Amino acid sequence: MNTEIILNISQIILAILLMITIMIQSKGTGLGAAFGGGGNVYRTKRGAEKKLFQLTIIFAILFFGVALVNALV
């Protein structure tokens, strides 16, 4: 297969995964702040929320890297 095709497919897959992790993350935060929950109080992320946050960062870095390589190729 052509390298450009592989990079395009991996960039699409990473974009979809990044969107999914961002949507899952923001789903719980909007409701708490909307009903007067402590939206502005600092709290630490724990458990699955922390893993999801770290996974979002990893997907973002991978997406940026693939996009940069794709632009240079």
C-alpha positions as protocol buffer text, in pm:
chain_id: "A"
residue {
  index: 1
  type: MET
  ca { x: 0 y: 0 z: 0 }
}
residue {
  index: 2
  type: ASN
  ca { x: 98 y: 358 z: -49 }
}
residue {
  index: 3
  type: THR
  ca { x: 233 y: 545 z: 255 }
}
residue {
  index: 4
  type: GLU
  ca { x: 2 y: 839 z: 190 }
}
residue {
  index: 5
  type: ILE
  ca { x: -306 y: 616 z: 201 }
}
residue {
  index: 6
  type: ILE
  ca { x: -195 y: 458 z: 529 }
}
residue {
  index: 7
  type: LEU
  ca { x: -135 y: 801 z: 683 }
}
residue {
  index: 8
  type: ASN
  ca { x: -475 y: 928 z: 565 }
}
residue {
  index: 9
  type: ILE
  ca { x: -658 y: 626 z: 705 }
}
residue {
  index: 10
  type: SER
  ca { x: -474 y: 646 z: 1037 }
}
residue {
  index: 11
  type: GLN
  ca { x: -548 y: 1018 z: 1060 }
}
residue {
  index: 12
  type: ILE
  ca { x: -920 y: 956 z: 1004 }
}
residue {
  index: 13
  type: ILE
  ca { x: -926 y: 680 z: 1267 }
}
residue {
  index: 14
  type: LEU
  ca { x: -740 y: 899 z: 1518 }
}
residue {
  index: 15
  type: ALA
  ca { x: -976 y: 1190 z: 1449 }
}
residue {
  index: 16
  type: ILE
  ca { x: -1279 y: 971 z: 1517 }
}
residue {
  index: 17
  type: LEU
  ca { x: -1126 y: 830 z: 1837 }
}
residue {
  index: 18
  type: LEU
  ca { x: -1032 y: 1180 z: 1953 }
}
residue {
  index: 19
  type: MET
  ca { x: -1385 y: 1310 z: 1893 }
}
residue {
  index: 20
  type: ILE
  ca { x: -1536 y: 1016 z: 2082 }
}
residue {
  index: 21
  type: THR
  ca { x: -1312 y: 1064 z: 2385 }
}
residue {
  index: 22
  type: ILE
  ca { x: -1381 y: 1438 z: 2393 }
}
residue {
  index: 23
  type: MET
  ca { x: -1757 y: 1383 z: 2367 }
}
residue {
  index: 24
  type: ILE
  ca { x: -1757 y: 1123 z: 2644 }
}
residue {
  index: 25
  type: GLN
  ca { x: -1552 y: 1354 z: 2863 }
}
residue {
  index: 26
  type: SER
  ca { x: -1770 y: 1661 z: 2821 }
}
residue {
  index: 27
  type: LYS
  ca { x: -2096 y: 1471 z: 2863 }
}
residue {
  index: 28
  type: GLY
  ca { x: -2077 y: 1460 z: 3244 }
}
residue {
  index: 29
  type: THR
  ca { x: -1939 y: 1808 z: 3306 }
}
residue {
  index: 30
  type: GLY
  ca { x: -2213 y: 2008 z: 3136 }
}
residue {
  index: 31
  type: LEU
  ca { x: -2498 y: 1870 z: 3345 }
}
residue {
  index: 32
  type: GLY
  ca { x: -2331 y: 1935 z: 3680 }
}
residue {
  index: 33
  type: ALA
  ca { x: -2263 y: 2298 z: 3600 }
}
residue {
  index: 34
  type: ALA
  ca { x: -2608 y: 2350 z: 3445 }
}
residue {
  index: 35
  type: PHE
  ca { x: -2792 y: 2256 z: 3765 }
}
residue {
  index: 36
  type: GLY
  ca { x: -2575 y: 2456 z: 4002 }
}
residue {
  index: 37
  type: GLY
  ca { x: -2328 y: 2181 z: 4077 }
}
residue {
  index: 38
  type: GLY
  ca { x: -1976 y: 2283 z: 4169 }
}
residue {
  index: 39
  type: GLY
  ca { x: -1863 y: 2352 z: 3816 }
}
residue {
  index: 40
  type: ASN
  ca { x: -1596 y: 2598 z: 3921 }
}
residue {
  index: 41
  type: VAL
  ca { x: -1453 y: 2397 z: 4210 }
}
residue {
  index: 42
  type: TYR
  ca { x: -1117 y: 2234 z: 4151 }
}
residue {
  index: 43
  type: ARG
  ca { x: -1115 y: 1859 z: 4197 }
}
residue {
  index: 44
  type: THR
  ca { x: -879 y: 1584 z: 4098 }
}
residue {
  index: 45
  type: LYS
  ca { x: -963 y: 1332 z: 3832 }
}
residue {
  index: 46
  type: ARG
  ca { x: -982 y: 975 z: 3956 }
}
residue {
  index: 47
  type: GLY
  ca { x: -1040 y: 632 z: 3811 }
}
residue {
  index: 48
  type: ALA
  ca { x: -1197 y: 608 z: 3469 }
}
residue {
  index: 49
  type: GLU
  ca { x: -1218 y: 987 z: 3433 }
}
residue {
  index: 50
  type: LYS
  ca { x: -841 y: 1015 z: 3470 }
}
residue {
  index: 51
  type: LYS
  ca { x: -777 y: 733 z: 3221 }
}
residue {
  index: 52
  type: LEU
  ca { x: -1013 y: 895 z: 2972 }
}
residue {
  index: 53
  type: PHE
  ca { x: -836 y: 1229 z: 3015 }
}
residue {
  index: 54
  type: GLN
  ca { x: -497 y: 1066 z: 2957 }
}
residue {
  index: 55
  type: LEU
  ca { x: -631 y: 876 z: 2655 }
}
residue {
  index: 56
  type: THR
  ca { x: -758 y: 1204 z: 2508 }
}
residue {
  index: 57
  type: ILE
  ca { x: -412 y: 1357 z: 2543 }
}
residue {
  index: 58
  type: ILE
  ca { x: -249 y: 1054 z: 2380 }
}
residue {
  index: 59
  type: PHE
  ca { x: -494 y: 1060 z: 2087 }
}
residue {
  index: 60
  type: ALA
  ca { x: -437 y: 1435 z: 2040 }
}
residue {
  index: 61
  type: ILE
  ca { x: -58 y: 1393 z: 2033 }
}
residue {
  index: 62
  type: LEU
  ca { x: -82 y: 1100 z: 1791 }
}
residue {
  index: 63
  type: PHE
  ca { x: -324 y: 1290 z: 1567 }
}
residue {
  index: 64
  type: PHE
  ca { x: -96 y: 1593 z: 1558 }
}
residue {
  index: 65
  type: GLY
  ca { x: 205 y: 1375 z: 1482 }
}
residue {
  index: 66
  type: VAL
  ca { x: 33 y: 1189 z: 1200 }
}
residue {
  index: 67
  type: ALA
  ca { x: -99 y: 1516 z: 1055 }
}
residue {
  index: 68
  type: LEU
  ca { x: 251 y: 1664 z: 1064 }
}
residue {
  index: 69
  type: VAL
  ca { x: 403 y: 1358 z: 896 }
}
residue {
  index: 70
  type: ASN
  ca { x: 120 y: 1356 z: 642 }
}
residue {
  index: 71
  type: ALA
  ca { x: 187 y: 1721 z: 557 }
}
residue {
  index: 72
  type: LEU
  ca { x: 558 y: 1659 z: 509 }
}
residue {
  index: 73
  type: VAL
  ca { x: 517 y: 1351 z: 290 }
}
